[in-house]
Amino acid sequence: MDNHQEHQISGAFGSIGSHDIGSRKGIRARVLTLLAIIGPGLIVMVGDNDAGGVSTYAQAGQDFGFTLLWVLPLLIPVLVVVQEMVARLGAVTGVGHGRLIRERFGRTWGNVSISSILFLNFLIIITEFIGISLSMRYFGISPLVSVPVAVILLFAVTASGSFQRWERFMMLFVAVNFVIVPLVWTAHPHVSTLASHFVVPGIRGGATSAAVLLIISIIGTTVAPWQLYFQQSNIVDKKITPRWLNYERVDTILGSFIVVVGASAIVATAAALSPHGSTSSFHDALGVAHGLSRYVGHGSGALFAVLLLNSSVIGAAAVTLASSYAMGDFSSNALSASLNSRLRDAKGFFGAFAALLALAGTVALIPHAPLGLITLAVQAICGLMLPSTTINVLLLCNDRELMGPWVNTKWLNVVAVLIVATLVVLSITMMVSTLFTGVNVVALLATLFSLAGAALVVGLPIGLRRRVPTAPYSGDRRDWRTPRLALLAPPPASRPRQLLMRAQFVYLSVAGALLVVRIVQLATS
């Protein structure tokens, strides 16, 4: 591969030459540039509506009708803010998320973070193959056929040796996802009723612990730790730099709207089953497909099964690739973790990808495998890791040595802190409810939000006053890139930072130990 191709951006819908750095004037030029850049944000968001997401949204619709739709629009600013910070980290630093954590927080913390995300991703990939097997069972195809075929297909697509070719395959799967349009049409939801539930909060049957936990699950399945690793490394792999960051922001915003619209359509479709059951009718996604076929008809069950299959394939591809990127972050050789690498030149990268697919597919095929326990573990570990991963992103985006003129602005820090605090409260609630099933979730949530609110009222103004103003940058900041990480001064060892890192360590250690005990109890009961 020549030097020119090594540095050009090649996307599914176009390319930008390595020396093409001129400003874009005119709508046509900007649209063509966006088409070349678009991909990482859209794929990570659509991939987020994976098997677990489809199942969670279907459960919300079947058990609670339209009454939980108001939760989904609230997720758009959360997704945009969190993933924009990740996109900026990738474009400015040019290295993966795991490697940044290792270099700026220490190897021990970095290795723990990467190992944790790898374990979580492995469990998520198993749930993706469960989704593939359930969807194909609807059409009478055995999992012994569907799962191995999916493993081979996913590996072949990823190991093609071309980022552009891989992204085109992913965009094909993204296009298939629009089967949601005829699917929701078959359910004939009342538009006025649908619109009212988007703006008027309510919960069918009241704010019970089960309903609140499902709301937290909806948020948790939409903001997942693997997304941070995937989008940052995918941007690095695609060679997107700060010069094109605004286009990547559009990509991320577009993906955020699409994922919420898709989730809303799944809820609205499954709501057609709510008159035929209670707030505990949901069993699994295959049951929803059969229910739609029985009560709605018009091929709705088959369309739902196709949607579940496609979502599971995209999810498996994205999460497995995120895991391979994370493994690459253990090494300083960036080329060893690139979709542009040939199979023989990156045996470790593609070997890890193949091993994850094969192992997860095998577990999904084991007779009487504890699939329910695996799903529970995925939700609980997401709840365990999400506070730490989002806090790390916030700290990295305020690291002046790392980000230079691209550090967070004051207003963005305020919004990000509020979002991170909310995610921390919801994640702790999910963790505690998993460990102690008898807890009053509503009361716990109210208590944690009160404590978080008091901490923000006291701490946020102090933090903003102590924040050192960003030094003015005289050049074009679109040309500023992070220097070699080894040349950077270490982050300042401030007391608040030390306390925050210690609090994270204590939380992860205690909650992680309790979670292991709980899972062992469930597995042996």
C-alpha positions, -999 to 999 in steps of 0.1 A, spaced: 0 0 0 15 33 -10 19 63 13 -9 83 -4 -35 55 3 -22 51 38 -34 86 47 -65 91 26 -100 87 40 -119 60 22 -155 56 32 -185 36 20 -197 65 -2 -165 83 -13 -129 92 -5 -109 122 5 -73 124 -8 -44 127 17 -35 162 3 -71 174 -1 -73 198 28 -91 227 11 -122 243 26 -155 231 12 -176 257 -5 -211 250 -18 -237 224 -8 -225 198 -33 -189 198 -20 -200 196 16 -225 167 9 -198 148 -9 -174 153 20 -200 142 45 -207 110 24 -170 102 26 -168 108 64 -201 93 74 -198 58 89 -183 55 125 -211 74 142 -239 59 122 -227 23 125 -220 26 163 -255 39 168 -274 15 146 -252 -13 161 -264 -2 195 -300 -13 185 -286 -49 187 -303 -81 199 -303 -68 235 -317 -34 224 -345 -49 202 -355 -72 231 -355 -44 256 -376 -21 234 -400 -49 225 -404 -57 262 -412 -20 269 -439 -20 241 -454 -54 250 -456 -49 288 -462 -11 289 -477 -1 256 -468 34 245 -463 47 280 -424 45 281 -419 63 247 -411 96 265 -378 80 277 -363 77 242 -361 113 230 -342 121 263 -314 98 251 -305 119 220 -286 146 239 -269 119 261 -257 100 230 -246 131 212 -226 146 241 -209 113 251 -201 101 216 -190 136 204 -163 136 231 -152 101 220 -151 112 184 -130 142 193 -106 121 213 -101 98 183 -97 126 157 -73 146 178 -51 119 194 -51 93 166 -50 64 191 -75 40 205 -95 45 237 -78 18 257 -44 30 249 -52 65 260 -64 52 294 -32 32 298 -10 62 289 -28 88 309 -41 69 339 -14 42 342 -9 8 328 -26 -10 357 -58 11 354 -57 8 316 -52 -30 317 -81 -34 341 -103 -13 320 -94 -31 287 -98 -66 304 -132 -56 318 -145 -44 284 -132 -75 268 -151 -97 292 -183 -76 289 -181 -76 251 -177 -114 251 -210 -118 270 -227 -92 247 -215 -112 216 -231 -143 230 -264 -124 233 -260 -113 197 -258 -150 186 -288 -158 208 -306 -131 188 -295 -147 155 -306 -181 166 -340 -169 178 -347 -150 147 -338 -179 124 -358 -203 145 -389 -183 135 -383 -194 100 -376 -230 110 -338 -229 107 -318 -246 134 -292 -226 154 -267 -254 144 -270 -239 109 -276 -202 115 -249 -195 141 -220 -210 122 -230 -193 90 -232 -160 109 -197 -166 123 -182 -173 89 -200 -143 73 -189 -118 99 -153 -130 97 -152 -129 59 -166 -93 59 -141 -80 85 -110 -98 72 -114 -84 36 -83 -62 40 -102 -30 32 -118 -5 56 -139 9 27 -152 -26 18 -160 -34 54 -179 -1 58 -199 -8 26 -210 -41 40 -220 -24 73 -240 2 54 -258 -26 36 -269 -40 70 -278 -5 81 -301 -2 50 -318 -35 58 -326 -21 92 -351 2 75 -374 -29 74 -387 -12 106 -408 11 84 -431 -15 69 -430 -33 103 -444 -4 123 -469 3 94 -484 -32 99 -491 -24 136 -511 8 126 -503 28 157 -525 59 163 -503 88 154 -520 112 179 -516 87 208 -480 80 197 -471 117 197 -487 124 231 -467 97 248 -434 112 235 -440 144 255 -461 133 284 -443 110 309 -463 81 322 -460 44 332 -486 18 327 -494 4 361 -475 31 380 -438 36 389 -431 1 402 -396 -13 407 -400 -35 376 -410 -4 355 -382 17 368 -356 -11 362 -369 -14 326 -364 23 321 -329 20 334 -323 -10 310 -335 11 281 -310 38 289 -283 12 296 -288 -6 264 -286 27 245 -255 40 262 -231 11 263 -194 10 273 -183 -8 241 -195 22 220 -167 43 234 -140 19 223 -156 12 189 -162 48 177 -129 62 188 -108 34 173 -130 33 142 -123 70 136 -86 64 140 -88 34 116 -106 55 90 -80 82 95 -104 110 103 -85 141 116 -97 173 134 -101 189 100 -131 167 93 -144 166 129 -175 187 121 -186 162 95 -181 134 120 -202 153 145 -230 153 119 -225 116 114 -229 111 152 -259 133 155 -276 116 125 -269 82 141 -283 93 174 -316 104 158 -318 72 138 -312 49 168 -340 67 188 -364 66 159 -357 29 154 -362 22 191 -394 41 192 -407 22 162 -400 -11 179 -418 0 210 -447 12 189 -449 -21 171 -447 -43 202 -473 -21 218 -499 -38 196 -494 -68 219 -500 -48 251 -539 -53 251 -533 -90 251 -512 -92 283 -500 -76 314 -469 -57 325 -450 -91 328 -460 -108 295 -427 -105 278 -407 -137 275 -382 -132 247 -379 -117 212 -391 -149 195 -423 -147 216 -428 -112 203 -424 -123 167 -450 -151 172 -473 -127 190 -472 -102 162 -479 -129 137 -509 -140 157 -525 -107 167 -513 -83 140 -506 -104 110 -497 -89 76 -462 -105 78 -454 -85 109 -438 -115 127 -415 -123 98 -405 -86 95 -397 -85 132 -376 -116 129 -357 -101 100 -351 -69 120 -339 -90 150 -315 -110 127 -301 -79 111 -297 -60 144 -279 -90 159 -255 -93 130 -246 -55 131 -242 -57 169 -220 -88 167 -198 -72 140 -195 -39 159 -189 -54 194 -164 -80 182 -145 -53 163 -145 -31 194 -130 -60 213 -103 -65 186 -95 -28 187 -92 -30 225 -68 -59 223 -48 -38 198 -46 -11 225 -24 -35 245 2 -30 217 19 1 205 17 -10 169 -13 8 155 -12 -11 122 -18 -44 140 -53 -32 147 -66 -20 113 -92 -31 89 -69 -21 61 -44 -47 72 -42 -80 52 -49 -112 70 -13 -124 68 0 -91 81 -23 -88 111 -28 -124 123 -31 -113 160 -58 -87 152 -79 -110 130 -71 -141 150 -86 -124 181 -116 -114 161 -121 -150 149 -116 -165 183 -142 -142 199 -167 -151 172 -161 -188 174 -161 -190 212 -192 -168 216 -210 -188 189 -201 -221 206 -215 -209 240 -247 -198 223 -251 -233 209 -245 -252 242 -278 -271 251 -294 -257 282 -268 -229 284 -277 -203 311 -287 -177 286 -310 -158 310 -280 -156 335 -258 -143 307 -283 -116 298 -286 -106 334 -248 -105 337 -245 -82 307 -270 -57 322 -253 -58 356 -217 -54 342 -228 -26 319 -242 -9 350 -209 -16 368 -187 -2 341 -207 27 327 -198 52 355 -161 45 352 -160 47 314 -179 79 311 -159 96 339 -127 85 320 -140 101 288 -147 134 307 -113 134 323 -95 127 290 -114 155 272 -102 180 299 -66 168 296 -48 199 282 -16 181 273 -36 155 254 -62 178 237 -46 212 235 -71 236 219 -97 208 217 -104 205 254 -140 207 266 -155 241 268 -170 253 301 -206 249 289 -199 214 275 -183 204 309 -215 215 327 -237 194 304 -214 165 304 -211 164 342 -249 165 345 -252 136 320 -224 116 336 -239 121 371 -273 109 359 -257 78 342 -238 71 375 -270 72 395 -289 49 371 -260 25 369 -256 22 406 -293 16 409 -291 -12 384 -262 -27 402 -278 -26 436 -311 -40 424 -292 -69 408 -273 -77 440 -301 -71 464 -334 -81 446 -356 -70 475 -345 -33 474 -371 -6 468 -358 7 435 -380 39 434 -368 49 469 -332 41 461 -333 61 429 -348 91 447 -321 90 474 -293 87 449 -306 116 428 -309 137 459 -273 130 469 -260 136 434 -280 169 432 -265 181 464 -230 171 453 -234 189 420 -248 221 436 -217 223 459 -190 208 436 -198 221 401 -193 258 409 -161 251 427 -148 230 397 -157 257 372 -139 284 393 -107 263 396 -107 255 359 -77 270 342 -87 290 311 -77 275 278 -46 293 264 -54 309 230 -41 290 200 -28 312 172 -28 287 144 -56 268 127 -67 243 154 -79 219 127 -42 212 121 -34 205 158 -28 169 167 -17 153 200 21 149 201 36 115 207 21 102 240 55 94 254 65 131 251 35 144 271 38 156 307 18 134 330 -17 147 341 -16 170 372 -20 149 404 -47 172 419 -64 160 450 -99 160 434 -86 138 406 -69 114 430 -101 111 451 -122 105 420 -99 77 408 -98 61 442 -136 63 445 -138 46 411 -114 19 422 -133 12 454 -166 11 436 -154 -13 409 -137 -36 435 -166 -38 460 -194 -39 434 -175 -63 412 -168 -87 440 -205 -86 451 -216 -91 415 -194 -122 412 -209 -136 444 -244 -129 431 -239 -146 397 -224 -176 414 -254 -178 437 -278 -177 407 -257 -202 388 -257 -227 416 -293 -222 429 
